[in-house]
Amino acid sequence: MHILTVTTLFPSALQPVHGLFIRARMEDFTRRYGHRWTVIAPVPWYPRLPFKTSATYDRFARVPAFEEERGYPVHHPRYLVIPKLGMRLQGPALARSVRERVRRIHARDPIDLVDGHYIYPDAEAALEAGRLTGAPVVLSARGTDLNLYPGFPAIRERIRANLAACSHLICVCSELKRVALELGMPESRVSVVGNGVDTSVFRPLDRDACRRKLGLPADERLILSVGHLVERKGFHILLRAFARLKERARLRVIIAGDGEMRQALGKLADELGISDRVTFAGAVRNDALPEWYSAADCFVMASSREGWPNAVCEALACGLPVVATRVWGTPEIVTDDTLGILIDERTPEALANGLERAMAQKWDRTAIADRGRRRTWEDVSKQVAGIFEAVRSAS
């Protein structure tokens, strides 16, 4: 079977960690079951200029039009983004951007199934590919596309239409499925398939050796949080919670990631008088994350919304207990109090209470790692294989 994946959430030479979970799922699935695979991953259009521009502008402008470094073709057509004119234009722009590539790919090797990720705007490109080829379209909902975007009146009906037009919908957690059903999706056409963990990468490592390698203090207890530095990830809440702890002398917060809030978070740490207890590690390569997880004593995720938070899965697979907000897919991962502590209020007070409880508790990190490593990408591939085969047989 020739499968075409269509999504803007996919790594490129210039964005190596963008959408890794989609690549991991489909690489394992196509390799394990012997399917042919092509990817169309559109990127926003910017002209290539001979002088230095903003980092975002420069990165998108220099994404190559075609890549094949991992043994399968990845196309990066451009689509027009007009800032401040709203999201309603992005779906049609994405659909237009893929047409020529889809026609050429299908003429050379007919497409049997379209695998689309993100219900809006990406799904409009995937559905266009299905229209051009006659192939069934399976969409995957991953988070913001269903836990935020349906609240935007300008695109709510587009989301409904995209769900109605696909052959099947995969949601990464049950809460997203609930939203899809509320939007009119028949339950018979919805499945829940969470992400997996690469257990060859995410595994417990020697704590002391990791701390020495990373230059971290051997005599402190380390609270780690990982992710893109944006408001919804709650790093500002973590800093305010840490400032409320009664005893911080031998505690340290480590924030691994980069993003738009980096300067604001540094300023907040200064204002709270905790800058000497906070380490900003910057962006960390995915294959280096196990060292940070293994070096830490506790992992924190104070998000306002999530689909299936991969960082939580990775932390558990490395034996690290989790303190997190009880939102969307997180309770489906942290399923009991032997794995961590879930807080019901996304406030500094509630998070500080959770951190104090976590720091006072003796955790069985070996048992946590054993539980965290149970759901592999092989498990995910088996579920995806059943869905794809059923959809293909019914088309």
Secondary structure by P-SEA (a helix, b strand, c coil): cbbbbbccccccccccccaaaaaaaaaaaaaaabbbbbbbbbccccccccccccaaaaaaaacccccccccbbbbbbbbbbbccccccaaaaaaaaacaaaaaaaaaaccccbbbbccccaaaaaaaaaaaaccbbbbbbbccccccccccccccaaaaaaaaaaccbbbbccaaaaaaaaaaccccccbbbbbbbbcccccccccaaaaaaaacccccbbbbbbbccccccccaaaaaaaaaaccccccbbbbbcccccaaaaaaaaaaaacccccccccccccccaaaaaaaaccbbbbbcccccccaaaaaaaaabbbbbbcccccccccccccccbbbbccccaaaaaaaaaaaaacccaaaaaaaaaacccaaaaaaaaaaaaaaaaaac
